[in-house]
């Protein structure tokens, strides 16, 4: 790889890291500003409101009915499965290779030595 390509990949990597870090910083800054804004609004509310709370409304209890889980189906085994038989051995193939032509010395018939 050429050195110019290495420099380009390095610069692109740094630019990507900077863009992602900038996005995180901007998101954190905007998130902090949005959480501080309601606090500032609450601080500006005048204290003329009545500090004693009124009666708390209560809701009537709600009854929820849940259907029970259905009973599972019963499976009756009428006959057990057959026992597995032993696997048959593979067929044996005999290959007969003819011997070399010539005499019993294994040669192909040469001259007198």
KAGI-V166343 format. One record per helix or strand of 3 or more residues. SS is the DSSP state (h for helix, s for strand). FROM is the first residue (numbers start at 1). TO is the last residue. Records with the same first field share a line. If there is no record, write none. Layout:
SS = FROM-TO + FROM-TO
This chain:
h = 3-43
